[in-house]
Amino acid sequence: MTKTLALALAAALFAASGCAGSHKSALNPAYETEEVEAEGMAPVVDGNVEGARKTALGDAMKNALGLVVGVYVSQDALVSKSILIEENITSQSEGYIEKYETLKEWRDGDFYKTRIRAHVRKEDLAAKLRTLETEPQKLGNPVIGFDIKEAADSKPQQTNYAELELKNRFSEAGFITGEKDKADIVIKGEAQTSFNTREGLGGFVSYRAGISISAVKQGSLETLASVQESAGGIDLNDTAAARASIINAAKKAADPLKEKVLTSLREKSIVRLNLSNVATMNDLSDFTKVLRNIPAVRASWVRGYEGGVAVIDVGMHRGGAADLSQLLMKNSKRPVKINRTSSYDLDAVLQ
């Protein structure tokens, strides 16, 4: 994909405001298509108008798909993954367009232009885009926060060496990191370091640190993974050696913790569903039956029911709260209105 096309796809985030909107698929009413209008063009070479006409139509289809891609993918991803998007998606535009109609076609000097209205299959497109995502994105793209206390020689410290090292490691793995109060998963624990020795170090100082941390989901407080590691640090003075030991311990703990978090999310992704307007226990029973019949749902557990509000943990075979919200809105037996979603929390109203 050329840089120009990548920027054009990025601009689709704004151009998509001209889309006609979502419609039920003609082939499968359970799914939706996005209706968009797009224009394509091609040069007329050696008087071959018919060849230019076909090329312009293909360009219009590619641009129609680009508009919908721009809605599902961030601007940064459009640029960084432009080649993958071109090779895997927009170059195969006809496979994602359910139907189209030609609104206008005309010759403009040395170019042939075509304008179409196309119905793009959103589910197929979204599924393909997920194959281009990082592992954390495929598992709900949770925001990771950090809350780690540090101590040196049994004295609490106001430092955050372990947090910074862990944050860097999780960011490099594709996780989004943010404030602990707004995070989906919080890395909690403590890192302690103590003086080890000066003997035989030629004027250097040695400290030894231990770190004990757990990854805990906000809301459900489910512990996804825990790790304990230790490491030493050597430097010219006590402060620098203590810092080095904590950083080394955090660095040693980062990879196993990251892999355990990913494994846990793959195996037992749980969404906390807060469902309001549940009038009776019979309504709750009916809803849970519908919920458990959704193929993507592994299991569900009612954690509480009071004042018309039910708190339900939903175990997913795949996906997170956003995926569950889409499945619930499509269910006609007990429809719900979605008020809020995060990576692993969902607020809904029973209709």
N, C-alpha and C positions, 0 to 999 in steps of 0.2 A: 504494500500500500504506500502510495506517495505521501509525503508530508502534507500536501494540500488536501488529500482525501482524508487523512487522519484529522486535520483541523476541521474539515467539513463535517465529519462524524461528531466531533466535539460540539460543533455549533448546533447539532441536531437537538441538543438539550433544550435550546430555545425555539428552534423551528418546529419541534413536536407540538407546540401549543396550537398549531394549526391543524392538528389531527382531528378527524371526524369523531374519534372515540372508539370504545370497545363494543363488540357485537358477539353474539353467540355464533360459534362455528357452524357452518352449514353441514359439515361432515360429521361433527360430534358436538351436540348441543351442550355437553358437560364442560366444554372448553370455550375459550374466547379468542377472538381475533381482534387485532388493532387495525382500524381503517385509517389510511394515510394517503395523501396525494404527493406525488413527486414527479420531477422532470428529469429527462435524460437527453443527451445529445451525442452526435457522432459526425465526423467529417464525411463529406461526399467525395470519394476518391475515384478518379477516372470515370466520373459520371454514373457510378454504381449507386443509384438512389435506394434500391431495394436492400442492398447490403448495409447502407447507412441506417435505413429504417429499422432493421433487425438489431443493429448494434445500439441504437438510441433507446429501443425498447428494453434491452438488457441493462443499459445504464440506468434507466428510470427505475427498474426493479431493484437494482443494487442500492440506489439512493433511497427508495422507499424503505428497504430493510434497514438502511443506515439510520433513518429517523427513529425507528423503534429501538434499535441497538443503543442509540444515544440516551434513551429513557432508562434502560436497564444497567448501563455501565457508566461509571464515573468518568469525568473528563481526563483524569490522570491515567486511568486504565485504557481509555481510548487511544491515547498517545503511546503509552508504554507497550500495549499489546496490539498495536495497529496491524502488524504483519500477521499475527495469529488470527485476528478477527477477519482480515481480508482473505486469508487462505482457507479458513475453516467455516466462515459464515457468509460474508457478502459475496464471495465468488460463487456460492451455491444458492443464490437468492431464490431461484424458482422452487427449491425444496421447502422453503419456509413461507411462501406466498400461496395461500389457499386459492385465491382467485383475484382477477384484476379486470379493469375495463379501461380502455383508452379514451381519455377525455378530449384530447386534441393532439394532432400531429401536423407538422408543417416544415417546410424548408426555409431556412434563414441564411441566405448567402451560400457559403460553402459548407454549411452544417444542416443536419436534419435533426429536428427536435420532437420529442414525444412527452406528453403529460398523461399520467395514469392515476387511477384510484385503486389501491391495492389493499387486500385483507391479509395481514401477516399473522401467522399462528404464534401467539405469545408463549404458550407452554413449550412448544418445540424449541423456540428461540431461547427461552430462559434456561431450558435444560442444556442446550449446547453451550451457552455462555458459562454455565456452572463448571463445565469441563475445563474451561480456561482459568478458573479461579484458583487461588492458593488453597491449601488444605484448611486453614482456619476459616476462610470464606465459605467453603463447602459445608462446614460444620456450624454455620450460623453467624460467623464473623463476630464473635464476642469481643467486647471491650475488656481489657485486662487492667486492673488496678493493683496497687501495691501498698502494703501496710506492714513494714518490717522494723522492729525495734533493734537498736544496736547498743552494745555495751563493750567497754574495754577495761580490763582489770577490775571487773565487777562493778564498774561505775557506768550508769546510763549515759549515752552520748546523743547529741542532736545531729548526728551525721546520717547520711543515706547512701553510703557507698554500695551496699548490697542491692538496694532498690534500683539504683542507676544501672548497675551491671545487668541485673535481671531484665530490666526494661529494654535495654539494648538488645539482649539475646532474643527476647520474645518478639521485638519489632523486626529483627532480621528474619525471623521465621514466618513473618506475614501477619502477625497479630496486631490488632489496634490496641494501643495503650492509652490510658486516660486517668482521670481522677478516681480515687477509690470509691467515693460516695456515689458516683454515677456509673461505675463499672458493672459488667455482668458477672465477672469472675474476679475475686480478689486473692492475691497471693499474700498470705498472712504468715507471720512467724517472727523469729528472732535470730540475730547473729551476734555471737559473743566471742571476744578474743582476749587472750591473756599472754603476758610476758613468758617467753620460753627460755632463752639464754643469750648471753653475750660471748660465752667461752668459745675460743677457737675461730671466731668470725672476723678477725682482723679489724676490729672497730665497728663492725655492723651489729645490728640487733635482730633477734628472731622472735616473732610472735606466732601463736597458733590459734586459729579461729575455727569455730563450729557454727553451722547454720542449720536450722530446723524450720522448714516452711511447708505450707499446705495451700492448695488451690481450692477455694470455697466459692460456690455459687451464691450470688446475692439472692435474697428472697427465700429460696428453699433451704439455704445453708447446707446444701449437699457438698460433702468433701469429695472432690474429684481425684486428687492425688496428693501424696506427701513425700517429702524427700529430706534426708539428713546427710550432710557431708561435712568434711573438715579439710583444712589446708593450712599450710604455713606461709609466712611472709617475712622477707628480710629486707632491711633498709638501714639508713644511717642513724636514725633515731627512733624512739619508742612510737611516736605518733605515726610516722611514715610506715614503720613495720606493721603496726596494728591495722592501718588502712590497707596495706598490701595483702595481709592475711584474710581480711574480710572479703576483699574483691576476689581473691583466688578461690575462696570457699563458695562464693556466689556463682562464680564462673563454672565451678565444678558441678554445682547443683542445677544450673540452668537447663542444660540439655536433657538430663533424665526427667526433670519436672515437666518440661515442655512436651516430651514424648508421652509421658503418662497422662497429661491433660488431653492431648489429641486422642490417645487411645480410649480414654474414658468417654470423651464426647462422641467418638465413633460408636462405642458399644452401648451407651446408655444415655443418650441425649434426652433430657427431661425438661418439659416446658411447664411452667406454673401458670395455669389458667384461672383467672379470677372472673367468675361468671355471675352477673347480677340479674335481677328480675326473675329469679327462680321461685315461683309462687309456692309450690308444694314439693314434698318428697317424691311424689309420683312424677312431677316434671323433671326432677333431677335424675330419677331412674331412667326415664325415657331418653334423656339427653345422653347419659353415659352409655346406653346401649348403642345409640347412633355413633357416638364417639369411637367406641371399640370396634365398630364395623368399618372404620376407615382403614384401608390397607396400610397406610404409612404409620398408623398408630400401633405400637407394640403392646401397650397396656395403659390403664389409667387408675388412679386412686383418689378418692374423695378425702381431702385432708380436713375439711371443715364445712359446715353449712349452718348459717345463722343470719337472720334478718333478710332473707331473700338472696343472700350472696353465698355461692359455693366456691370453695377453693379446691381445685383439682390439679394433681400432678399427672401430666401426660407423657408417657414414655414413647419416644419416636424411634422407628426403625431408621429414619433418615430425616435430615432437615431440622429446623428450629421453629421458633414462634411464628415467623413470617410465613413459612410453608404451611403450618397448621391453620393460620388465619385464613389463607386462601382456600384450604380444603373445607373449613367450616362454613365459609360464605357460600360455597357452591352447594352445600347440603340443603335440600328443599324440605326435608322431613322436620327438622328442628332448626330453622335458620337463626343466625346470630348477627348482631351488629358489632363490628370491631371498633373499639374506642382507642386502644393504644397497644403497640407492640414494641418489645425490645428483642434482644437476641433469644432470651429464654423466658420471657414473661409476656402474658397476653391478657388484656382486659377486654371483656366482651359482655354484651347484653343479650339475653335470650329473648327472641321475638315471639 
